[in-house]
């Protein structure tokens, strides 16, 4: 299975539409394979997020660093997840986040212009992004509510139940998420 095959499967699963051969070619041309070593940056604070990325293999983290140098992880992403600073990517504003490889990682990256072109040309992409946006909004609401209403122990328990695969890959990461 190629890197692009993973993306095609993801698109078809999240849009319930079979991609045509010509659509697959357009998508292949819009997404470029990029490899990052562990701790290598995809994005650093202050840069504009030029790429939104689909993780084929590996894991990434998105985080900010406060005035005391403490990292605050806002998102962990693994295979078949997307990574990038959405606000910076869409609004073309400097990012307040760092995004780096938590493990050696292979990504398929696309630019905003390419994404907009895909949205016009391929209905499956529009359907997939709509579903992604819905799920992202729901997850953000859930996380915000848990931060304001739950204890750290309860947040950890919920995180462990929702994302056991993340804890299996890095058991000590949870203390920086809670």
CORWO-V636198 format. One record per residue. D_CENTER is the distance of its C-alpha to the mean C-alpha in Angstrom with 2 decimals. Layout:
d_center->D_CENTER
d_center->D_CENTER
This chain:
d_center->21.01
d_center->19.42
d_center->15.84
d_center->16.28
d_center->17.82
d_center->14.70
d_center->13.01
d_center->16.32
d_center->16.49
d_center->13.15
d_center->14.41
d_center->17.81
d_center->16.83
d_center->14.98
d_center->17.70
d_center->20.70
d_center->22.01
d_center->23.10
d_center->22.15
d_center->25.24
d_center->25.92
d_center->26.01
d_center->22.64
d_center->21.18
d_center->22.89
d_center->21.51
d_center->17.90
d_center->18.77
d_center->20.15
d_center->17.16
d_center->14.62
d_center->15.75
d_center->15.22
d_center->14.47
d_center->15.20
d_center->14.63
d_center->16.95
d_center->16.29
d_center->16.12
d_center->15.76
d_center->13.91
d_center->11.45
d_center->12.33
d_center->15.17
d_center->16.42
d_center->18.70
d_center->17.22
d_center->15.99
d_center->12.45
d_center->13.78
d_center->10.89
d_center->7.69
d_center->6.58
d_center->6.66
d_center->7.37
d_center->11.04
d_center->12.35
d_center->11.74
d_center->9.48
d_center->7.86
d_center->8.60
d_center->8.61
d_center->12.23
d_center->15.40
d_center->18.88
d_center->21.86
d_center->25.41
d_center->26.45
d_center->23.79
d_center->21.99
d_center->18.22
d_center->16.39
d_center->12.99
d_center->11.02
d_center->7.87
d_center->7.71
d_center->5.42
d_center->7.86
d_center->9.28
d_center->8.59
d_center->5.05
d_center->2.66
d_center->2.24
d_center->5.60
d_center->8.36
d_center->9.03
d_center->12.61
d_center->13.43
d_center->12.11
d_center->14.17
d_center->17.03
d_center->17.39
d_center->18.08
d_center->17.79
d_center->14.77
d_center->15.73
d_center->12.95
d_center->12.66
d_center->9.68
d_center->11.25
d_center->11.58
d_center->12.66
d_center->14.29
d_center->15.36
d_center->12.46
d_center->12.62
d_center->10.19
d_center->11.16
d_center->10.91
d_center->12.44
d_center->14.15
d_center->14.71
d_center->18.19
d_center->17.17
d_center->14.76
d_center->17.72
d_center->20.05
d_center->18.18
d_center->18.26
d_center->22.00
d_center->22.77
d_center->20.87
d_center->21.12
d_center->18.71
d_center->15.83
d_center->17.03
d_center->17.33
d_center->13.88
d_center->12.33
d_center->14.92
d_center->14.00
d_center->10.27
d_center->11.73
d_center->14.32
d_center->12.29
d_center->10.13
d_center->13.60
d_center->15.22
d_center->12.94
d_center->13.36
d_center->17.05
d_center->17.42
d_center->16.02
d_center->18.19
d_center->21.13
d_center->20.87
d_center->20.88
d_center->23.98
d_center->25.80
d_center->25.22
d_center->26.41
d_center->24.29
d_center->25.66
d_center->24.71
d_center->21.09
d_center->20.94
d_center->22.62
d_center->20.22
d_center->17.16
d_center->19.06
d_center->19.93
d_center->16.56
d_center->14.58
d_center->17.40
d_center->15.50
d_center->13.71
d_center->17.23
d_center->18.81
d_center->16.79
d_center->17.52
d_center->20.10
d_center->20.63
d_center->17.13
d_center->17.91
d_center->20.53
d_center->18.19
d_center->16.03
d_center->19.11
